Amino acid sequence: MLTKKERLHLKSLANQLKALYQLGKNDIGPNNIALLDNALKARELIKVSVLKSVEEEVKVVAMKIATQTNSDIIETKGRTFVLYRKNKQDPKITFPKWK
């Protein structure tokens, strides 16, 4: 579980990211889940865009993918969402020390 400060730090990092993946109407299958899982393992923080052809709300799509990839939803904004999962073997993102 992430603290509020950690979540805010990740949001600031996500502002600089471009959406790496686009999900279409039939793209929430095992192949794309595995692709997003590998991306989370490699990068820890990814931004995903949801196309307008998807009839479900973006938050619902983000929840489905987050539960299947065991990741945290950092934010949903418009048709995009950001996921984070810490890589236990090789962490890429370090958090500042807060007082």
ABEGO torsion letter per residue (X at the ends): XBBAAAAAAAAAAAAABBBABBBBAAABBAAAAAAAAAAAAAAGBBBBBBBAABABBAAAAAAAAAAAAGBBBABBBEABBBBBBBBAABBABBBBBBX
